[in-house]
Amino acid sequence: MRQTLIVVGAAIVRDGHVLAAQRAEPRAVRGRWEFPGGKTEPGETPDQALVRECREELGVTVRALGRVGDDVPLPELAKRISRPAVLRLLRAELVSGDPRALEHLAVRWVATDELRELDWLPADIPFLEPLGSLLEAHGSPA
């Protein structure tokens, strides 16, 4: 069995809000919301992948702070790449820059009470509850 591919998502928290990104591609999911991030590269840790992906997708520097919730299996991706794949959400601190939608249609800061109003990708939905608890517990700046 080949090693599990870890896809990282960034829960960038600021002032009791989390950053959400609206997908541009592929067409089938255009307009739906996700936590920014992407696949780990060979030899890259999830924390390193998170920093790289946020720089590429948002033009910001972040520091990974730890997991949010449990990994979510990605069966459709696993089938395409012939190995297990999971989505791992990592809380991230914004170190420098203002997030911009470089690869997305839009980015938006979302409060706890707005989390369930967005049309999230299915893999991101299991993170909403633990993230809501985190936002409520840490409503001050990250």
Disulfide bonds with the S-S distance in Angstrom:
none
